[in-house]
């Protein structure tokens, strides 16, 4: 589906700075609610879940590369604070960024 492919392209381009479905819906020239419905029907997952998955994937890669600390990852992904990034990461993965690094390095 064209909308889904365009959505994925936009997520890949903007995930580090934009996590709101309204941003992506605007870029797709769709209402946020309608964009969410179309994406869910086409993919089986909610738009917000796709965005979060991409943000978390990048966070994991940055955390494990050995060149970034938690604050630098939070900054790179445009979180307002290290604390907010930690809560976002833990909500998605079940562990803090530091726990993730210890477990996976």
C-alpha positions in Angstrom: 0.0 0.0 0.0 1.3 3.4 -1.0 0.4 5.1 2.3 2.2 2.5 4.4 5.3 2.7 2.2 5.4 6.5 2.4 4.8 6.2 6.2 7.8 3.9 6.6 10.0 6.2 4.5 9.0 9.1 6.7 9.6 7.2 9.9 13.1 6.3 8.6 13.8 9.9 7.8 12.4 11.6 10.9 12.3 9.0 13.7 15.2 10.7 15.6 13.3 14.0 15.9 9.6 13.2 15.5 7.6 10.6 17.5 4.0 12.0 17.1 1.6 10.4 14.6 0.2 13.9 13.9 3.6 14.9 12.3 3.6 11.9 10.0 -0.1 12.3 9.2 0.5 15.9 8.2 3.4 14.8 5.9 1.0 12.2 4.3 -1.8 14.9 4.0 -4.1 12.8 6.1 -5.9 13.4 9.4 -4.1 11.7 12.3 -6.9 9.4 13.1 -7.4 8.3 9.5 -3.6 7.8 9.0 -3.5 5.6 12.1 -6.4 3.5 10.9 -4.9 3.0 7.4 -1.5 2.1 8.8 -3.1 -0.4 11.3 -5.3 -2.0 8.7 -2.4 -2.3 6.2 0.2 -3.6 8.7 -1.6 -5.0 11.7 0.3 -2.6 14.0 -0.4 0.9 15.2 1.6 3.8 13.7 2.9 4.7 17.2 4.3 1.2 17.6 6.2 1.4 14.3 7.7 4.7 15.4 8.6 3.5 18.8 10.2 0.3 17.4 12.5 2.4 15.1 13.5 4.7 17.9 14.3 1.8 20.2 16.2 0.0 17.5 18.4 3.0 17.0 18.8 3.5 20.7 20.0 -0.1 21.1 22.5 0.3 18.3 23.9 3.5 19.7 24.0 2.1 23.3 25.9 -1.0 22.2 28.4 0.7 19.8 30.6 1.7 22.7 30.9 5.3 21.6 27.8 6.8 23.2 26.7 7.1 26.8 23.0 7.2 27.8 23.0 11.1 27.7 24.4 11.1 24.2 21.9 8.6 23.0 19.1 10.7 24.5 20.4 13.8 22.8 20.9 12.0 19.5 17.2 10.9 19.6 16.0 14.3 20.6 14.6 13.4 24.0 14.1 16.3 26.4 16.1 14.7 29.1 18.1 11.5 29.9 15.4 10.7 32.5 12.6 10.8 29.9 14.6 8.7 27.5 15.2 6.2 30.3 11.5 5.9 31.0 10.7 5.6 27.3 13.3 2.9 26.8 12.3 1.0 29.9 8.6 1.1 28.9 9.5 -0.4 25.5 12.1 -3.0 26.6 11.5 -3.7 30.2 14.9 -2.6 31.3 16.8 0.7 31.7 19.4 1.7 29.1 22.2 0.9 31.5 20.8 -2.5 32.2 20.4 -3.2 28.5 24.1 -2.3 27.9 25.3 -4.5 30.8 23.2 -7.4 29.6 24.1 -7.2 25.9 27.7 -6.0 25.7 
